[in-house]
Amino acid sequence: MLRKFATVCLTAVCALSISVGASAEPASSSTSASGGISGIKWPESQALPSFAKVKRLDVADVYDAPGDVKIMLATLQGIVNRSQPRIYLLENQEEGKMTWLNDLKVPYTVHNDPWELVSEFKKEVKGVIVFDPKVPDSINVATTLAGLKDAVVVSPELSAKLTAAPYGLKVLDDLQGKFKDKMDAYTWQYENLWKQTTHRMLIGLSPDMSVKLPPGLPQSFKVVAEEKTQERDAKNRQTYDLDLSSYLGKDAIYLRFEDAFQQDGWGAAVHEVTVKADGQTIARFVPGTDDEKPFLYDAQESQLSSGSGGHRFADNGRYFVYEFKVPAGTTSLTASVDMWNQFKVYAGNEAPPSSEQKEPYGYLRDYAVANKAMVFWLGSNSPEQKALFDKILSDVPAGTPYLGWFSNDTEGEFNGVEQLSNHSVYVLAADWFSNLTVFSGTDNKGQGPLPSDKVKTPKLENKIYVTYTFSEGDNFQYNQHRMRHLWDDPNRGKVPINWTSSPLLYDGAPAMLNYYRSTATANDQLIAGPSGGGYFYPNAWPEKTLPAFLKKTSSYLKKTGMTVPYVLNRIANQNVQLSDLVIKAYEDNYRPNGLFLSWEDHSGVDILKGNLPVSTIQGISTVEDGQKVLADAKAKWDGKSPLFISLGLLAWNMTPTDVVKLTDSLGPEYQPVLADQYFSLIREENHLPAKP
């Protein structure tokens, strides 16, 4: 959902042409592309494939490695781990570089020089696929070819090294000069490779990512404007005049806009910029227009909106930078900026490092290569790209998983998930998942009751019942990174918290599911992230395939204990109510005690079709937000009957420690409860039969 750089689930709902136990094969064939993939098992009833059991690992730390080395090793990992997981890459350190590796409890050897892995496993690859740096999307085509030809993906520079001694690998395909642009690359791939790849999964990955930037800013950068209060409604919108004359003396001046309060979003929003040198206008533009392009030095992860006449904004840790070339001899320089909300503006005269410099990355490519999946990066907002995307989606069975993500952040997410839902395809946000070929080779331990299952529902009283739910359960990689960081908070377990998660951990990363289940306290309840057995919008899903999809995914909810679903439901970028057919499908196939819905600026409970409690989640991103929401609820409460409030905790901003702080600030009229207790109390209050 509110993804910071995405989750998912499950199994095909119509008969697949793949035979039980066969792996990664085209939908049009009854045998795999290479006669079967050794070590991978993928029964028809299973959502994701299982890899052979992990026994020992060769480990390489690639966190600071160049991008072309990362993608080379990731594709090598895919080829090698296809038969049995043996390579593990240290790519991320948010949860600790060695955290999950040590939890696997298998022997491993750390190689200080990652090229030792190339030497050790070079006999298992048949050659190299060279991508074209001038056409970044050739990286994805190269990844697809690597899976089909048992090869590794390399840059032209690494190709020269790998074809020489001591490696002596052959160039199987050189994509330099083959494609003129993105669409040319993906059209060729669809026409020539699609039939050879598996149709049981789709992989959507950006071909590259920003290079890792050094911390901080150049010494000349100073704050020239900053909003000191947490403004969210644009009431501080005005044109701010910034005197930049003290920064003169070099060829250019840079303005960097970011969020003054990064914990809650609502960062700098800019509608128009006018720059004058000695009274003469040298720049004037509205973001998103052609006039902006000559001055946009680094867009980073900022976004454009058509609202308020058009504006660019940067929330949380995002930013954007403009560069203004200054005429020689200028003595006075001013910038007039029409902006609002929580802006923080820096000025400087040294060129800062830019995220516009890109490099390949390796996350999830091991999985794509191992399973012989097609890798692409098509958007729903471009008619030409959407048309090709629709062709691909039309070729796969209902219930196919799409692993990866979408371009253009939240707008791309909303449009992309709706487009996939229209085709009965669900999303598994996994473009930052590391070593999925390893974690798919771990075992499920006993899936017995959780401590929260034994928690008794309190006696119904005239209280304000509050349930807290961490967001991002639609985001598979969140389970690997941010959720582990939050889970290890020493204050977890002191207050009842619902943790949205992916039921597909059962197939894709049993070791992670085992960890969360085995370390859960009585105050931790795992619930299914949007929208149950996968990330999709149920109203957008075809009516004829939805019941069967929910029926098959229900087994994953039961096996993982995530029996309370949290549902997101959007049409045309707007949250919408569940249709009668959708309500019936959830009731018949999930039989939930209740379900959470949406992420709004208000909370509320509805009893749908006279039997299903649905609680709208009100999102918060700070302790202060929560205190205000709950204080407002109390002020409107008559105290004559119970009140039920569902708060969504933005996982990228809040922690269990924050939840404890919020709870400690409440009076005795408030009672935090887990999801199961919450819905049981709602059922009792509304005289509904209890769910088993």
C-alpha positions as CSV (number, residue, x, y, z in Angstrom):
1,M,0.0,0.0,0.0
2,L,1.7,3.2,1.1
3,R,4.9,1.7,-0.1
4,K,8.3,3.2,0.5
5,F,10.3,2.1,-2.5
6,A,5.0,-3.1,-1.6
7,T,2.3,-7.8,-1.2
8,V,0.4,-10.5,-2.0
9,C,-0.6,-14.0,-2.7
10,L,-1.9,-16.9,-4.4
11,T,-2.7,-19.8,-6.4
12,A,-4.2,-20.2,-9.9
13,V,-7.9,-20.5,-9.9
14,C,-8.4,-22.3,-13.1
15,A,-6.8,-25.4,-14.4
16,L,-3.2,-24.8,-15.4
17,S,-1.5,-26.7,-18.2
18,I,1.5,-27.3,-16.0
19,S,1.7,-30.8,-14.6
20,V,2.0,-31.3,-10.9
21,G,5.6,-31.1,-9.8
22,A,6.8,-29.5,-13.1
23,S,8.4,-26.1,-12.9
24,A,8.6,-22.8,-14.7
25,E,7.1,-23.7,-18.1
26,P,5.2,-21.9,-20.8
27,A,1.4,-22.0,-20.4
28,S,1.1,-23.4,-23.9
29,S,3.3,-26.5,-23.2
30,S,3.0,-29.5,-20.9
31,T,6.8,-29.7,-20.5
32,S,9.1,-27.0,-19.2
33,A,11.2,-24.9,-21.4
34,S,14.3,-27.1,-20.7
35,G,12.5,-30.3,-19.9
36,G,12.1,-29.5,-16.2
37,I,14.0,-27.4,-13.7
38,S,15.9,-29.5,-11.3
39,G,15.4,-28.7,-7.6
40,I,12.2,-26.7,-8.0
41,K,8.8,-28.1,-7.3
42,W,5.6,-26.3,-8.1
43,P,2.4,-28.3,-7.7
44,E,-0.7,-26.8,-9.3
45,S,-2.2,-26.3,-5.9
46,Q,0.7,-24.2,-4.7
47,A,0.9,-20.4,-5.1
48,L,4.7,-20.1,-5.4
49,P,7.4,-22.7,-6.2
50,S,9.4,-24.5,-3.5
51,F,13.2,-24.8,-4.0
52,A,15.4,-27.7,-2.7
53,K,16.3,-27.6,0.9
54,V,19.1,-25.2,1.9
55,K,22.1,-27.1,3.4
56,R,25.1,-24.7,3.2
57,L,25.7,-21.3,1.6
58,D,28.5,-19.4,0.0
59,V,27.9,-15.7,1.0
60,A,29.1,-12.5,-0.7
61,D,28.6,-9.0,0.6
62,V,27.6,-6.9,-2.3
63,Y,26.1,-4.0,-0.4
64,D,28.7,-1.6,-1.7
65,A,29.5,-3.3,-5.0
66,P,28.9,-1.6,-8.3
67,G,25.6,-2.2,-9.9
68,D,26.9,-4.4,-12.8
69,V,28.6,-6.7,-10.3
70,K,25.4,-7.0,-8.3
71,I,23.3,-8.0,-11.3
72,M,26.0,-10.4,-12.5
73,L,26.0,-12.2,-9.1
74,A,22.2,-12.1,-8.8
75,T,21.8,-13.9,-12.1
76,L,24.6,-16.3,-11.2
77,Q,22.7,-17.0,-8.0
78,G,19.5,-17.7,-10.0
79,I,21.3,-20.3,-12.2
80,V,23.1,-22.0,-9.3
81,N,20.2,-21.9,-6.8
82,R,17.9,-23.4,-9.4
83,S,19.2,-26.9,-8.6
84,Q,19.8,-26.2,-4.9
85,P,20.2,-22.9,-3.0
86,R,24.0,-22.4,-2.4
87,I,24.6,-18.7,-3.0
88,Y,23.4,-15.9,-0.6
89,L,24.0,-12.2,-1.2
90,L,24.2,-9.6,1.5
91,E,22.3,-6.8,-0.3
92,N,20.4,-5.0,2.5
93,Q,21.2,-3.9,6.0
94,E,18.0,-2.4,7.4
95,E,17.3,-5.4,9.5
96,G,21.0,-6.2,9.9
97,K,23.1,-7.7,7.2
98,M,23.5,-11.1,8.9
99,T,20.1,-11.2,10.7
100,W,18.2,-13.6,8.4
101,L,21.3,-15.5,7.3
102,N,22.0,-16.4,10.9
103,D,18.4,-17.3,11.6
104,L,18.6,-19.9,8.8
105,K,21.0,-21.9,11.0
106,V,22.9,-23.5,8.2
107,P,26.7,-23.5,7.7
108,Y,28.0,-20.7,5.5
109,T,31.3,-19.3,4.2
110,V,31.6,-15.5,3.7
111,H,33.7,-14.6,0.7
112,N,35.4,-11.2,1.1
113,D,36.0,-11.2,-2.7
114,P,32.7,-11.8,-4.4
115,W,34.6,-12.9,-7.6
116,E,35.5,-16.1,-5.7
117,L,31.8,-17.1,-6.3
118,V,32.3,-16.6,-10.0
119,S,35.3,-18.8,-10.0
120,E,33.6,-21.5,-7.9
121,F,30.4,-21.7,-9.9
122,K,31.5,-20.7,-13.5
123,K,31.1,-24.2,-14.8
124,E,27.3,-24.1,-14.0
125,V,26.8,-21.2,-16.5
126,K,26.9,-21.4,-20.2
127,G,27.9,-17.8,-21.0
128,V,27.1,-14.1,-20.6
129,I,24.3,-11.8,-21.9
130,V,25.6,-8.3,-22.5
131,F,23.1,-5.5,-21.8
132,D,23.1,-2.1,-23.6
133,P,23.8,0.8,-21.2
134,K,22.2,3.2,-23.7
135,V,18.9,1.3,-23.4
136,P,18.4,0.6,-19.7
137,D,15.4,-1.7,-20.3
138,S,17.7,-4.1,-22.1
139,I,18.8,-5.1,-18.6
140,N,15.4,-6.7,-18.1
141,V,15.5,-8.5,-21.5
142,A,19.0,-9.7,-20.7
143,T,17.7,-11.1,-17.4
144,T,15.0,-13.0,-19.2
145,L,17.5,-14.4,-21.7
146,A,19.8,-15.3,-18.8
147,G,17.1,-17.5,-17.3
148,L,16.4,-19.2,-20.6
149,K,20.1,-19.7,-21.6
150,D,21.7,-20.4,-18.2
151,A,23.7,-17.3,-18.4
152,V,24.7,-14.3,-16.3
153,V,23.9,-10.7,-17.2
154,V,26.9,-8.3,-17.6
155,S,27.8,-4.8,-18.7
156,P,30.2,-4.4,-21.7
157,E,33.0,-3.8,-19.2
158,L,32.4,-7.0,-17.2
159,S,31.9,-8.9,-20.5
160,A,35.5,-8.2,-21.4
161,K,36.7,-9.5,-18.0
162,L,34.5,-12.7,-18.0
163,T,35.4,-13.7,-21.6
164,A,39.1,-13.5,-20.8
165,A,41.1,-15.9,-18.6
166,P,40.6,-17.2,-16.0
167,Y,36.9,-17.3,-16.6
168,G,36.7,-17.9,-20.3
169,L,32.9,-17.5,-20.7
170,K,31.2,-17.1,-24.1
171,V,29.1,-14.2,-25.2
172,L,25.7,-15.8,-25.9
173,D,23.9,-12.6,-26.7
174,D,25.1,-9.0,-27.0
175,L,22.2,-6.5,-26.9
176,Q,24.2,-3.4,-27.6
177,G,22.5,-1.6,-30.5
178,K,19.7,-4.1,-30.8
179,F,16.9,-1.9,-29.4
180,K,16.2,1.8,-30.1
181,D,14.1,2.3,-26.9
182,K,12.1,0.8,-24.1
183,M,9.1,-0.2,-26.2
184,D,11.3,-1.7,-28.9
185,A,13.0,-3.9,-26.3
186,Y,9.8,-5.2,-24.6
187,T,8.0,-5.7,-27.9
188,W,10.9,-7.8,-29.2
189,Q,10.9,-9.7,-25.9
190,Y,7.2,-10.4,-26.0
191,E,7.3,-11.6,-29.7
192,N,10.5,-13.7,-29.3
193,L,10.8,-14.9,-25.7
194,W,7.4,-14.9,-24.0
195,K,6.4,-18.3,-25.3
196,Q,9.6,-19.8,-23.9
197,T,9.1,-18.4,-20.3
198,T,6.9,-19.6,-17.5
199,H,3.4,-18.2,-17.6
200,R,2.8,-19.1,-13.9
201,M,4.4,-15.9,-12.7
202,L,5.2,-12.4,-14.0
203,I,8.1,-10.3,-12.9
204,G,8.0,-6.4,-13.0
205,L,11.3,-4.8,-12.1
206,S,12.7,-1.4,-12.8
207,P,15.8,-2.0,-15.0
208,D,18.0,0.2,-12.7
209,M,18.1,2.2,-9.5
210,S,19.8,5.3,-8.3
211,V,23.4,4.9,-7.2
212,K,24.0,5.0,-3.5
213,L,24.5,8.6,-2.5
214,P,26.9,9.8,0.2
215,P,25.3,11.1,3.3
216,G,24.8,14.9,3.8
217,L,25.0,17.8,1.4
218,P,27.9,19.9,0.2
219,Q,29.3,22.4,2.7
220,S,27.8,25.5,0.9
221,F,24.2,24.2,1.4
222,K,22.2,26.2,4.0
223,V,18.5,26.3,4.9
224,V,16.9,29.4,3.3
225,A,13.2,28.6,4.1
226,E,11.5,26.2,6.5
227,E,8.0,25.7,7.7
228,K,8.1,25.3,11.5
229,T,4.6,23.8,12.0
230,Q,3.1,20.6,10.6
231,E,0.9,22.2,7.9
232,R,-1.2,19.7,5.9
233,D,-4.0,21.8,4.4
234,A,-2.0,24.3,2.3
235,K,-3.1,27.2,4.5
236,N,0.5,28.5,4.4
237,R,0.5,28.7,0.6
238,Q,2.0,31.9,-0.6
239,T,4.9,33.1,-2.8
240,Y,8.1,33.1,-0.7
241,D,10.9,35.4,-1.9
242,L,14.4,33.9,-1.3
243,D,17.5,36.1,-1.5
244,L,20.2,33.9,-3.0
245,S,22.8,36.7,-3.6
246,S,25.1,35.3,-0.9
247,Y,25.6,32.2,-2.9
248,L,26.9,34.0,-6.0
249,G,30.5,33.4,-7.1
250,K,30.2,30.1,-9.0
251,D,28.5,29.0,-12.2
252,A,25.3,27.8,-10.7
253,I,23.0,27.9,-7.7
254,Y,21.0,24.9,-6.5
255,L,17.7,24.8,-4.6
256,R,16.8,21.6,-2.8
257,F,13.2,21.1,-1.6
258,E,12.3,18.4,1.0
259,D,10.0,17.5,3.9
260,A,10.5,19.5,7.1
261,F,8.6,16.8,9.1
262,Q,9.6,13.5,7.5
263,Q,7.7,11.3,9.9
264,D,4.3,12.2,8.6
265,G,4.4,13.1,4.9
266,W,2.9,16.4,3.7
267,G,6.2,17.7,2.5
268,A,7.2,20.6,0.3
269,A,4.7,21.3,-2.5
270,V,5.8,23.7,-5.3
271,H,3.5,25.3,-7.9
272,E,5.7,27.9,-9.6
273,V,9.3,29.1,-9.5
274,T,10.6,32.4,-10.8
275,V,14.3,33.3,-10.6
276,K,15.7,36.8,-11.4
277,A,19.3,37.9,-11.8
278,D,19.7,41.6,-11.3
279,G,16.0,42.0,-12.0
280,Q,16.0,40.0,-15.2
281,T,14.0,36.7,-15.3
282,I,16.3,33.8,-16.0
283,A,13.8,31.0,-15.1
284,R,10.1,30.7,-14.7
285,F,8.2,27.4,-14.8
286,V,5.4,25.3,-13.4
287,P,6.5,21.8,-12.4
288,G,5.6,19.1,-14.9
289,T,5.8,21.4,-17.9
290,D,8.5,21.5,-20.6
291,D,9.6,24.8,-19.0
292,E,10.7,22.9,-15.9
293,K,13.0,20.4,-17.7
294,P,16.1,22.6,-18.2
295,F,16.2,23.4,-14.5
296,L,15.3,20.0,-12.9
297,Y,18.7,18.8,-11.7
298,D,17.5,15.8,-9.6
299,A,13.9,14.7,-9.4
300,Q,14.8,11.9,-7.0
301,E,11.5,10.3,-5.8
302,S,9.4,13.5,-5.9
303,Q,6.0,13.3,-7.6
304,L,3.9,15.5,-9.8
305,S,0.3,16.3,-9.2
306,S,-2.2,18.2,-11.5
307,G,-3.9,19.7,-8.4
308,S,-3.6,23.3,-7.4
309,G,-2.7,24.2,-11.0
310,G,0.1,21.6,-11.1
311,H,2.8,21.1,-8.6
312,R,5.7,18.9,-7.6
313,F,5.9,17.5,-4.0
314,A,8.3,15.5,-1.9
315,D,7.1,13.7,1.2
316,N,9.0,11.8,3.9
317,G,12.7,11.3,2.8
318,R,12.1,12.4,-0.8
319,Y,13.4,15.6,-2.3
320,F,14.0,17.4,-5.6
321,V,16.7,19.8,-6.7
322,Y,16.7,22.7,-9.3
323,E,19.9,24.1,-10.9
324,F,20.1,27.7,-12.1
325,K,23.0,28.8,-14.3
326,V,23.9,32.4,-13.2
327,P,25.0,35.0,-15.8
328,A,28.6,36.2,-15.2
329,G,28.8,39.4,-13.2
330,T,25.4,38.9,-11.5
331,T,25.3,40.8,-8.2
332,S,21.7,40.1,-7.1
333,L,19.8,36.8,-7.3
334,T,16.3,36.1,-6.0
335,A,13.9,33.1,-6.3
336,S,10.2,33.6,-5.8
337,V,8.5,30.2,-5.0
338,D,4.8,29.5,-4.8
339,M,4.8,26.7,-2.2
340,W,3.0,25.3,0.8
341,N,2.8,22.6,3.5
342,Q,5.9,21.3,5.3
343,F,8.7,22.6,3.1
344,K,12.3,22.8,3.9
345,V,14.5,24.6,1.3
346,Y,18.3,24.5,1.0
347,A,20.5,26.6,-1.2
348,G,24.1,26.0,-2.3
349,N,26.5,26.7,-5.1
350,E,28.2,23.3,-5.3
351,A,26.7,20.5,-7.4
352,P,25.3,17.9,-5.0
353,P,25.4,14.2,-5.8
354,S,22.4,13.3,-7.9
355,S,20.1,10.3,-7.8
356,E,19.7,10.7,-11.6
357,Q,22.9,8.5,-11.9
358,K,21.6,5.0,-12.3
359,E,23.0,1.5,-12.1
360,P,21.5,-2.1,-12.4
361,Y,20.5,-3.9,-9.2
362,G,20.1,-7.5,-8.3
363,Y,17.1,-7.9,-6.0
364,L,14.6,-10.6,-7.1
365,R,16.5,-11.3,-10.3
366,D,17.8,-14.5,-8.9
367,Y,14.2,-15.7,-8.6
368,A,13.3,-14.6,-12.1
369,V,16.3,-16.4,-13.6
370,A,15.8,-19.5,-11.6
371,N,12.1,-19.8,-12.6
372,K,12.7,-18.8,-16.2
373,A,10.2,-15.9,-15.9
374,M,9.9,-12.9,-18.2
375,V,11.1,-9.6,-16.7
376,F,9.6,-6.3,-17.8
377,W,8.8,-2.7,-16.6
378,L,5.6,-1.5,-18.2
379,G,3.3,1.3,-16.9
380,S,-0.4,1.6,-16.8
381,N,-0.3,5.4,-17.4
382,S,1.2,5.2,-20.9
383,P,-1.3,3.9,-23.5
384,E,1.4,2.2,-25.6
385,Q,2.9,0.5,-22.5
386,K,-0.5,-0.4,-21.1
387,A,-1.5,-2.1,-24.4
388,L,1.5,-4.4,-24.3
389,F,1.0,-5.0,-20.6
390,D,-2.6,-6.0,-21.3
391,K,-1.5,-8.5,-23.9
392,I,0.8,-10.2,-21.4
393,L,-1.8,-10.2,-18.7
394,S,-4.3,-11.8,-21.1
395,D,-2.0,-14.7,-21.7
396,V,-1.8,-15.9,-18.1
397,P,-4.4,-17.9,-16.1
398,A,-6.6,-16.3,-13.4
399,G,-4.8,-16.2,-10.1
400,T,-1.3,-15.7,-11.5
401,P,1.1,-13.7,-9.3
402,Y,2.9,-10.6,-10.5
403,L,6.1,-10.2,-8.5
404,G,7.7,-6.8,-8.4
405,W,6.2,-3.3,-8.5
406,F,5.2,-0.3,-10.7
407,S,6.7,2.9,-11.8
408,N,5.4,6.3,-10.7
409,D,5.0,5.4,-7.0
410,T,1.5,5.6,-5.6
411,E,-0.2,6.6,-8.9
412,G,1.5,3.7,-10.6
413,E,0.5,1.4,-7.8
414,F,-3.2,2.3,-7.9
415,N,-3.4,2.1,-11.7
416,G,-1.2,-1.0,-11.9
417,V,-3.0,-3.0,-9.2
418,E,-6.4,-2.1,-10.8
419,Q,-5.2,-3.1,-14.2
420,L,-3.9,-6.5,-12.9
421,S,-7.0,-7.0,-10.9
422,N,-9.1,-6.6,-14.1
423,H,-7.2,-9.6,-15.5
424,S,-7.5,-11.7,-12.3
425,V,-3.8,-11.2,-11.5
426,Y,-2.6,-10.3,-8.0
427,V,0.5,-8.4,-6.9
428,L,3.3,-9.6,-4.7
429,A,5.4,-6.5,-4.1
430,A,8.9,-8.0,-4.1
431,D,11.2,-5.8,-6.1
432,W,13.4,-5.3,-3.0
433,F,13.2,-8.9,-1.8
434,S,16.7,-10.4,-1.4
435,N,17.6,-14.1,-1.8
436,L,14.1,-15.4,-2.5
437,T,15.7,-18.5,-4.1
438,V,17.2,-19.3,-0.7
439,F,14.2,-18.6,1.4
440,S,12.0,-20.6,-0.9
441,G,14.2,-23.6,0.1
442,T,13.4,-23.4,3.8
443,D,11.0,-25.6,5.7
444,N,7.7,-24.8,7.4
445,K,7.9,-25.7,11.1
446,G,4.8,-26.7,13.0
447,Q,2.0,-24.2,12.4
448,G,0.2,-24.6,15.7
449,P,-1.8,-22.0,17.6
450,L,-0.4,-18.6,18.2
451,P,-0.3,-17.0,21.7
452,S,-2.9,-14.4,20.5
453,D,-5.3,-17.3,19.6
454,K,-5.6,-18.0,23.3
455,V,-6.4,-14.4,24.4
456,K,-9.9,-14.2,25.7
457,T,-12.2,-11.4,24.6
458,P,-12.9,-9.0,27.4
459,K,-16.3,-8.3,28.8
460,L,-18.2,-5.8,26.6
461,E,-18.5,-2.4,28.4
462,N,-19.2,1.2,27.5
463,K,-15.6,1.9,26.5
464,I,-13.7,3.2,23.5
465,Y,-12.2,0.0,22.0
466,V,-9.1,0.8,19.9
467,T,-7.3,-1.7,17.7
468,Y,-3.9,-0.8,16.2
469,T,-2.9,-2.2,12.8
470,F,0.5,-1.8,11.2
471,S,0.3,-1.1,7.4
472,E,2.3,-2.6,4.5
473,G,1.1,-6.2,4.7
474,D,0.6,-6.0,0.9
475,N,4.4,-5.6,0.7
476,F,6.3,-9.0,0.7
477,Q,9.7,-7.4,1.1
478,Y,8.4,-5.5,4.1
479,N,8.2,-8.8,5.8
480,Q,11.9,-9.2,5.2
481,H,13.2,-5.7,6.0
482,R,11.1,-3.1,7.8
483,M,8.8,-5.5,9.6
484,R,11.7,-7.4,11.1
485,H,13.1,-4.1,12.3
486,L,9.8,-3.2,14.0
487,W,9.3,-6.7,15.3
488,D,12.7,-6.5,17.1
489,D,11.6,-3.3,19.0
490,P,12.0,-4.1,22.7
491,N,8.6,-2.6,23.4
492,R,6.8,-5.0,21.1
493,G,4.4,-7.1,23.2
494,K,3.5,-4.4,25.7
495,V,0.4,-3.3,23.8
496,P,-2.0,-5.3,21.5
497,I,-1.0,-4.8,17.9
498,N,-2.2,-6.3,14.6
499,W,0.6,-7.0,12.1
500,T,-0.5,-7.1,8.5
501,S,1.6,-9.7,6.7
502,S,1.7,-11.9,3.6
503,P,0.2,-15.3,3.8
504,L,2.5,-16.2,0.9
505,L,5.4,-16.4,3.3
506,Y,4.2,-20.0,3.7
507,D,5.5,-20.8,0.2
508,G,8.1,-18.1,-0.5
509,A,9.9,-17.7,2.8
510,P,8.8,-20.3,5.4
511,A,11.8,-19.4,7.6
512,M,10.5,-15.8,8.0
513,L,7.0,-17.0,8.8
514,N,8.4,-19.4,11.4
515,Y,10.4,-16.6,13.0
516,Y,7.4,-14.3,13.4
517,R,5.1,-17.1,14.6
518,S,7.6,-18.5,17.1
519,T,8.5,-15.1,18.6
520,A,5.0,-13.6,18.7
521,T,3.6,-12.6,22.1
522,A,0.0,-12.7,23.2
523,N,-0.2,-9.1,22.2
524,D,0.8,-9.8,18.6
525,Q,-1.8,-10.9,16.0
526,L,-0.8,-11.6,12.4
527,I,-3.5,-10.7,9.9
528,A,-3.6,-10.9,6.1
529,G,-2.4,-7.9,4.2
530,P,-4.5,-6.4,1.4
531,S,-6.6,-7.9,0.2
532,G,-6.4,-11.3,1.9
533,G,-4.5,-13.9,-0.1
534,G,-2.9,-11.3,-2.3
535,Y,-2.8,-7.6,-3.1
536,F,-5.7,-6.8,-5.5
537,Y,-8.8,-4.6,-5.6
538,P,-11.8,-7.0,-5.2
539,N,-14.3,-4.8,-7.0
540,A,-12.0,-4.6,-10.0
541,W,-11.5,-8.4,-10.1
542,P,-13.8,-10.2,-12.6
543,E,-16.9,-11.6,-10.8
544,K,-16.6,-15.0,-12.4
545,T,-13.1,-15.8,-11.0
546,L,-13.2,-14.0,-7.6
547,P,-15.0,-16.7,-5.6
548,A,-12.7,-19.5,-6.8
549,F,-9.6,-17.3,-6.1
550,L,-10.7,-16.6,-2.6
551,K,-11.6,-20.2,-2.0
552,K,-8.1,-21.4,-2.9
553,T,-6.3,-18.6,-1.0
554,S,-8.4,-19.2,2.1
555,S,-6.1,-22.2,2.8
556,Y,-3.1,-19.9,3.1
557,L,-4.9,-17.7,5.6
558,K,-5.8,-20.7,7.7
559,K,-2.3,-22.3,7.5
560,T,-0.6,-19.0,8.6
561,G,-3.2,-18.0,11.2
562,M,-3.8,-14.7,9.3
563,T,-7.6,-15.2,9.3
564,V,-8.6,-11.6,9.6
565,P,-8.2,-9.9,6.1
566,Y,-7.4,-6.2,5.6
567,V,-8.9,-5.1,2.2
568,L,-8.0,-2.3,-0.1
569,N,-10.6,-1.6,-2.8
570,R,-10.0,1.1,-5.4
571,I,-11.6,2.0,-8.7
572,A,-10.2,4.9,-10.8
573,N,-7.9,5.9,-8.0
574,Q,-10.7,6.2,-5.5
575,N,-11.5,4.1,-2.4
576,V,-14.9,2.5,-3.0
577,Q,-17.3,0.3,-0.9
578,L,-17.4,-3.4,-1.4
579,S,-20.0,-4.6,-3.8
580,D,-22.6,-7.2,-2.7
581,L,-20.9,-9.9,-4.8
582,V,-17.6,-9.2,-3.2
583,I,-19.1,-9.3,0.3
584,K,-20.7,-12.6,-0.5
585,A,-17.4,-14.0,-1.9
586,Y,-15.5,-13.0,1.3
587,E,-18.3,-14.4,3.5
588,D,-18.6,-17.7,1.7
589,N,-14.9,-18.4,1.2
590,Y,-12.9,-16.7,4.0
591,R,-15.7,-16.7,6.6
592,P,-14.0,-13.9,8.6
593,N,-14.9,-12.7,12.1
594,G,-14.7,-9.3,10.4
595,L,-12.5,-7.4,8.0
596,F,-10.6,-4.1,7.9
597,L,-11.2,-1.8,4.9
598,S,-9.3,1.0,3.3
599,W,-7.0,3.7,4.7
600,E,-9.0,6.9,5.3
601,D,-9.1,10.1,7.4
602,H,-11.9,8.7,9.4
603,S,-12.9,5.5,11.2
604,G,-16.2,3.7,11.3
605,V,-17.9,0.3,11.6
606,D,-20.5,-1.0,9.2
607,I,-22.4,-4.3,9.3
608,L,-22.6,-5.4,5.6
609,K,-25.4,-7.6,4.4
610,G,-26.6,-7.8,8.0
611,N,-23.8,-10.1,9.1
612,L,-20.2,-9.0,8.2
613,P,-18.6,-6.3,10.4
614,V,-16.3,-4.1,8.3
615,S,-14.1,-1.5,10.1
616,T,-12.7,1.4,8.1
617,I,-9.1,2.0,9.1
618,Q,-8.1,5.6,9.9
619,G,-4.4,6.1,9.1
620,I,-2.0,7.9,11.4
621,S,1.7,8.5,11.1
622,T,2.7,10.0,14.4
623,V,1.8,9.6,18.1
624,E,0.3,13.1,18.0
625,D,-1.9,12.1,15.1
626,G,-3.3,9.2,17.2
627,Q,-3.8,11.3,20.3
628,K,-5.8,13.8,18.3
629,V,-7.9,11.2,16.5
630,L,-8.8,9.5,19.8
631,A,-9.4,12.8,21.6
632,D,-11.8,13.8,18.9
633,A,-13.6,10.5,19.1
634,K,-14.0,10.8,22.8
635,A,-15.4,14.4,22.5
636,K,-18.2,13.1,20.1
637,W,-18.9,9.9,22.2
638,D,-22.0,9.9,24.4
639,G,-20.6,7.2,26.7
640,K,-23.9,5.2,26.6
641,S,-22.6,2.4,24.3
642,P,-19.2,1.0,23.2
643,L,-17.3,2.9,20.5
644,F,-15.0,1.1,18.1
645,I,-11.9,2.8,16.6
646,S,-9.5,1.2,14.1
647,L,-6.2,3.0,13.8
648,G,-3.8,2.2,10.9
649,L,-0.1,2.7,11.9
650,L,2.1,3.8,9.0
651,A,4.8,1.2,9.2
652,W,7.5,3.4,7.6
653,N,7.1,6.0,10.3
654,M,5.8,4.4,13.5
655,T,7.2,1.7,15.8
656,P,5.8,-0.4,18.7
657,T,7.5,2.1,21.1
658,D,5.3,4.8,19.6
659,V,2.2,2.7,20.1
660,V,3.2,2.2,23.8
661,K,3.7,6.0,24.2
662,L,0.3,6.6,22.6
663,T,-1.5,4.0,24.7
664,D,0.1,5.3,27.9
665,S,-1.3,8.8,27.2
666,L,-4.9,7.5,27.2
667,G,-7.4,7.4,30.0
668,P,-9.2,4.4,31.5
669,E,-12.1,4.8,29.1
670,Y,-9.9,3.5,26.2
671,Q,-9.1,-0.2,25.9
672,P,-6.7,-1.5,23.2
673,V,-7.6,-4.9,21.8
674,L,-6.5,-7.3,19.1
675,A,-8.4,-7.7,15.8
676,D,-10.1,-10.9,16.8
677,Q,-11.3,-9.4,20.1
678,Y,-12.3,-6.2,18.4
679,F,-14.6,-8.0,15.9
680,S,-15.9,-10.3,18.5
681,L,-17.0,-7.3,20.6
682,I,-18.5,-5.7,17.6
683,R,-20.5,-8.9,16.9
684,E,-21.7,-9.0,20.5
685,E,-22.7,-5.3,20.5
686,N,-24.7,-5.9,17.3
687,H,-26.2,-9.2,18.3
688,L,-24.5,-11.2,15.6
689,P,-23.6,-14.8,15.9
690,A,-20.0,-15.5,17.0
691,K,-17.6,-16.9,14.4
692,P,-15.8,-20.2,15.3
